[in-house]
Amino acid sequence: MQHEFTIQVSPEIAAHPDRLKSKVAHKNGIPLDEIRHIQVLKRSIDARQRAIKVNLKLKVYVQEDFIEQPIVLPEYPDVSNAPEVVIIGAGPAGLFAALRCIELGCKPIVLERGKDVQARRRDLKAITRDHIVNEDSNYCFGEGGAGTYSDGKLYTRSKKRGDVHRILELLVGFGATDQILVEAHPHIGTNKLPGIITAIREKIVERGGEVHFDTRVIDFEIKNSEINGVTLLDGSTIATNKVILATGHSARDIFTLLYDKKIEIEAKPFALGVRVEHPQKLIDQIQYSCEVRGPYLPPSPYSIVKQVKGRGMYSFCMCPGGVIAPCATSPGEVVTNGWSPSKRDQPTANSGIVIELRVEDFKEFSKYGPLSGVYFQKSIEQYAWQVGGKTQKVPAQKLVDMVEGRISTNLPETSYKPGLTSADMGVVFPKFIHQTLQDGFKAFGKSMKGYLTNDAVVHAPESRTSSPVRIPRDWKTLEHTQIKGLYPCGEGAGYAGGIISAAIDGEKCAQACVATILSKTV
Ligand code: FAD
């Protein structure tokens, strides 16, 4: 017999299967020796009260053995000679689009401007240590896209639980721990993601798909409002009438290309602010209301939202036990974001703290039309680069100093390896952003006692939160509203925000695209 229960236990009991078993037996009146196995279906931490609890959804096997059902990948047919789909970008959207194309019987040809995950590491070292930004290979560009060297958080606001579960299962099939199917807030970690991404690419190639690195698309060939091919940086062209465009939120040259070719794009709201770093111990103390976290709780995340004078200000991409990374994609700019290893065992916690921006906020750049948000974002990144000293050092300020408008006389070393330049955030940001951040941090300090401290350091800017542009598509066919055969996809097109939602959108576009091919071949 199998029974499903939900139960709340201490973190210590949750960590010891035997003690959990005794607790379940006692609570449900089941003889201990009749319980053969307890399978954890869902796990979440409830830190709202002083005595922290772990909520578990369990399947209890009573007088019945548990038979493990391994996750199996879908059948991927050989597509070497199948109809082709060109996919631009090997981020989560592009890679999951490629897998889905194969599953449905088409051959994906993935074109990626960056390098494979291993070669990419050298360029990450170069930006971190030598302040050299490679415009094709960096924290945003290269195999696996922006998500490869990240915290690998896998939660999303998508309500489509079935779609989310499918992506999580695929990730497990390609090597992720099966705990991501159980945890309420799963994450993978920078050290594990490259292996999973490599396994996905190997599967694509093994089944007859193609993945080309160092292959930047610089133009689209369009005839009679239909895509006819793509041009590469080396001048060669690939003829195709099916293109999934999954180039991410940092591919500014693609947005410019579309605009120059009079292919419709729209400015869209996004969010921008700073990345703040606290000692992880302090965040644990605030969130777990204890002096020391102890061995049974993970480094604590936090999530906070406030309305500040009619604008939302919120934590974004919080990385417990993580590191702040230099995420510029061009020389002459600085950008921050964060990553964590799978154990989240670094001594610092960082988070983007960003405020909502509206399209009206970019009016100073309105001469750039739908690119106004891109130019606004770029202007802040370039100005921060100047203030930081024209290297990958970023302007930084202690948190209380920032709120009180004082330049920090000294700054501690933080996890941001290229280095810090003490600066007034009031110089880096337009006044309305700076003031909102100051007021918002005060409000955060009231909700999270201890958060507003000079032990925390603010780094500027956190600017690549989501795409400043939307590429419109038909809601049914998913093709661009003007260009037949062009499928705007993933975060860069404005249809995703994060690894999971980008992967889901990749699958969706592949399905829509393959459906048109197969309906013609039948
Ligand atoms: P991208 O991942 O941006 O992929 C686009 C790809 O297209 C890139 O590989 C790029 O090189 C390629 N490309 C661009 N232009 C061209 C061109 N002209 N020709 C050929 N190829 C091109 N999200 C989470 O959900 N959880 C996290 O923990 C998380 N942490 C992050 C940490 C960091 C440091 C960063 C930078 C991002 C993080 N994100 C995280 C965001 C997440 O990575 C993105 O939301 C996601 O990768 C978007 O997927 P995508 O496929 O739409 O685009």
Boltz pocket constraint, residues with backbone or C-beta under 6 A from the ligand:
constraints:
  - pocket:
      binder: B
      contacts: [[A, 88], [A, 89], [A, 90], [A, 91], [A, 92], [A, 93], [A, 94], [A, 111], [A, 112], [A, 113], [A, 114], [A, 136], [A, 139], [A, 140], [A, 141], [A, 142], [A, 143], [A, 144], [A, 145], [A, 146], [A, 147], [A, 148], [A, 149], [A, 150], [A, 151], [A, 152], [A, 153], [A, 154], [A, 155], [A, 215], [A, 216], [A, 217], [A, 218], [A, 246], [A, 247], [A, 248], [A, 249], [A, 250], [A, 251], [A, 254], [A, 317], [A, 325], [A, 327], [A, 337], [A, 338], [A, 339], [A, 489], [A, 490], [A, 491], [A, 492], [A, 496], [A, 497], [A, 498], [A, 499], [A, 500], [A, 502]]
      max_distance: 6.0
